Amino acid sequence: MAQVFCDLTVLNSQRISPSMHQVTIGGPDLDHFPSGQAGGYFKLILEPGSEGKKALMRTYTIRRQRERELDVLFALHGGNAAGPATSWALDAKHGDPMTIRGPGAPKPLPPGFDFYLIAGDMAALPAISANLEQMDRRAKGVAVLEIQHEDDAVAIDAPEGIELRYLINPLPGTRPTLLSDALRQVERPAGTLAAWAACEFSGMRQLRGFLRDELALTPRELYISSYWKHGLSETEHKVVKREDADAQGAPIQ
Ligand SMILES: Cc1cc2nc3c(=O)[nH]c(=O)nc-3n(C[C@H](O)[C@H](O)[C@H](O)COP(=O)(O)OP(=O)(O)OC[C@H]3O[C@@H](n4cnc5c(N)ncnc54)[C@H](O)[C@@H]3O)c2cc1C
């Protein structure tokens, strides 16, 4: 999909839970942005590149898309900024100019499976929420969701047959087996199975060990991605993610 740059403005900025901040961005440039991108992602350009210097960018999910408007959810760290992107979000005010580049295609759950396993932390909550909203209303499965505070469990319009299990961890990135342990406890009925998981890098590796190596889910049945890495900026995380994908002989997701 061709990517476009859009110069937009902040339309609204509000805390929606103790550890999640929502910013709505928009403007006429979104007329060039494809529709149907909820759950897809874009690059938030915090500093444009200049000669010899790369642009400072961070990756965020399109939680909702309306005409000329996008809602974006920023996971905070103990209610505070993690780095420049989350700082930007907390300072964002109506009318602030900003630029994005995108989109990257949504990664929905594949339709037609008997049961779904879904796992993610707060960075993946926007993509998981968008995916759950778009799933077949008859879908069945379990989603395990790592949040920092019980009030971070904001309403998600999931199919009735998808059970949402929240796990509270106030220190994201410090308990890599939390999500994989919870998924192992899910009773899986006989039939076809698909899974979707995204979270911190070490947690992703634990989930991959279970879903790909133990359950032998194939790429058609499994989407798994690392969204950030504890102690590393996104720029540094990208290097580790690339090395990991190369070592696995797998495409970067
Ligand atoms: C496809 C994709 C979609 C994504 N969508 C979203 C989204 O919709 N919402 C969202 O919040 N994140 C999302 N992320 C993750 C987001 O890009 C990273 O969390 C990013 O590092 C945050 O940038 P920053 O400038 O705030 O922190 P950075 O400068 O990148 O990092 C600074 C420090 O904060 C830590 N840190 C980074 N992220 C987190 C976190 N989530 N929790 C705790 N500590 C953290 C780092 O380990 C580092 O120590 C997505 C990532 C990908 C790959």
The ligand as an SDF file (V2000), in Angstrom:
LIG
                    3D

 53 58  0  0  0  0  0  0  0  0999 V2000
    2.7710   -1.7810   14.6530 C   0  0  0  0  0  0  0  0  0  0  0  0
    2.8810   -1.0710   16.0050 C   0  0  0  0  0  0  0  0  0  0  0  0
    1.7720   -0.4330   16.5190 C   0  0  0  0  0  0  0  0  0  0  0  0
    1.8450    0.2020   17.7710 C   0  0  0  0  0  0  0  0  0  0  0  0
    0.7270    0.8280   18.2660 N   0  0  0  0  0  0  0  0  0  0  0  0
    0.7740    1.4220   19.4840 C   0  0  0  0  0  0  0  0  0  0  0  0
   -0.3780    2.0970   20.0190 C   0  0  0  0  0  0  0  0  0  0  0  0
   -1.4180    2.2300   19.3600 O   0  0  0  0  0  0  0  0  0  0  0  0
   -0.2870    2.6150   21.2670 N   0  0  0  0  0  0  0  0  0  0  0  0
    0.8690    2.5350   22.0310 C   0  0  0  0  0  0  0  0  0  0  0  0
    0.8920    3.0220   23.1610 O   0  0  0  0  0  0  0  0  0  0  0  0
    1.9760    1.9470   21.5300 N   0  0  0  0  0  0  0  0  0  0  0  0
    1.9520    1.4070   20.2940 C   0  0  0  0  0  0  0  0  0  0  0  0
    3.0800    0.8150   19.7800 N   0  0  0  0  0  0  0  0  0  0  0  0
    4.2940    0.8320   20.6130 C   0  0  0  0  0  0  0  0  0  0  0  0
    5.0170    2.1870   20.5560 C   0  0  0  0  0  0  0  0  0  0  0  0
    5.4770    2.4050   19.2370 O   0  0  0  0  0  0  0  0  0  0  0  0
    6.1940    2.1270   21.5380 C   0  0  0  0  0  0  0  0  0  0  0  0
    5.7310    1.9200   22.8270 O   0  0  0  0  0  0  0  0  0  0  0  0
    7.0830    3.3440   21.4620 C   0  0  0  0  0  0  0  0  0  0  0  0
    8.3730    2.9300   21.8960 O   0  0  0  0  0  0  0  0  0  0  0  0
    6.6430    4.5030   22.3460 C   0  0  0  0  0  0  0  0  0  0  0  0
    7.4640    5.6230   22.0390 O   0  0  0  0  0  0  0  0  0  0  0  0
    8.0160    6.6570   23.1370 P   0  0  0  0  0  0  0  0  0  0  0  0
    8.6570    7.7440   22.3590 O   0  0  0  0  0  0  0  0  0  0  0  0
    6.9430    7.0070   24.1090 O   0  0  0  0  0  0  0  0  0  0  0  0
    9.1120    5.8080   23.9400 O   0  0  0  0  0  0  0  0  0  0  0  0
   10.5970    5.3830   23.4210 P   0  0  0  0  0  0  0  0  0  0  0  0
   11.4820    6.5810   23.3050 O   0  0  0  0  0  0  0  0  0  0  0  0
   10.4770    4.5150   22.2400 O   0  0  0  0  0  0  0  0  0  0  0  0
   11.0800    4.5370   24.6730 O   0  0  0  0  0  0  0  0  0  0  0  0
   11.4830    5.1940   25.8990 C   0  0  0  0  0  0  0  0  0  0  0  0
   11.4170    4.1960   27.0530 C   0  0  0  0  0  0  0  0  0  0  0  0
   10.0740    3.8430   27.3000 O   0  0  0  0  0  0  0  0  0  0  0  0
    9.8970    2.4380   27.2800 C   0  0  0  0  0  0  0  0  0  0  0  0
    8.5920    2.1250   26.6600 N   0  0  0  0  0  0  0  0  0  0  0  0
    8.2520    2.2210   25.3430 C   0  0  0  0  0  0  0  0  0  0  0  0
    6.9850    1.8220   25.1640 N   0  0  0  0  0  0  0  0  0  0  0  0
    6.5120    1.4700   26.3650 C   0  0  0  0  0  0  0  0  0  0  0  0
    5.2510    0.9700   26.8090 C   0  0  0  0  0  0  0  0  0  0  0  0
    4.2250    0.7350   25.9670 N   0  0  0  0  0  0  0  0  0  0  0  0
    5.0910    0.7160   28.1250 N   0  0  0  0  0  0  0  0  0  0  0  0
    6.1100    0.9230   28.9860 C   0  0  0  0  0  0  0  0  0  0  0  0
    7.3420    1.3910   28.6210 N   0  0  0  0  0  0  0  0  0  0  0  0
    7.5240    1.6670   27.3290 C   0  0  0  0  0  0  0  0  0  0  0  0
   11.0530    1.9240   26.4330 C   0  0  0  0  0  0  0  0  0  0  0  0
   11.3790    0.5960   26.7620 O   0  0  0  0  0  0  0  0  0  0  0  0
   12.1610    2.8930   26.7770 C   0  0  0  0  0  0  0  0  0  0  0  0
   12.8120    2.5040   27.9520 O   0  0  0  0  0  0  0  0  0  0  0  0
    3.0500    0.1880   18.5210 C   0  0  0  0  0  0  0  0  0  0  0  0
    4.1850   -0.4370   17.9680 C   0  0  0  0  0  0  0  0  0  0  0  0
    4.0960   -1.0670   16.7290 C   0  0  0  0  0  0  0  0  0  0  0  0
    5.3220   -1.7540   16.1740 C   0  0  0  0  0  0  0  0  0  0  0  0
  1  2  1  0
  2  3  1  0
  2 52  2  0
  3  4  2  0
  4  5  1  0
  4 50  1  0
  5  6  2  0
  6  7  1  0
  6 13  1  0
  7  8  2  0
  7  9  1  0
  9 10  1  0
 10 11  2  0
 10 12  1  0
 12 13  2  0
 13 14  1  0
 14 15  1  0
 14 50  1  0
 15 16  1  0
 16 17  1  0
 16 18  1  0
 18 19  1  0
 18 20  1  0
 20 21  1  0
 20 22  1  0
 22 23  1  0
 23 24  1  0
 24 25  2  0
 24 26  1  0
 24 27  1  0
 27 28  1  0
 28 29  2  0
 28 30  1  0
 28 31  1  0
 31 32  1  0
 32 33  1  0
 33 34  1  0
 33 48  1  0
 34 35  1  0
 35 36  1  0
 35 46  1  0
 36 37  1  0
 36 45  1  0
 37 38  2  0
 38 39  1  0
 39 40  1  0
 39 45  2  0
 40 41  1  0
 40 42  2  0
 42 43  1  0
 43 44  2  0
 44 45  1  0
 46 47  1  0
 46 48  1  0
 48 49  1  0
 50 51  2  0
 51 52  1  0
 52 53  1  0
M  END
$$$$
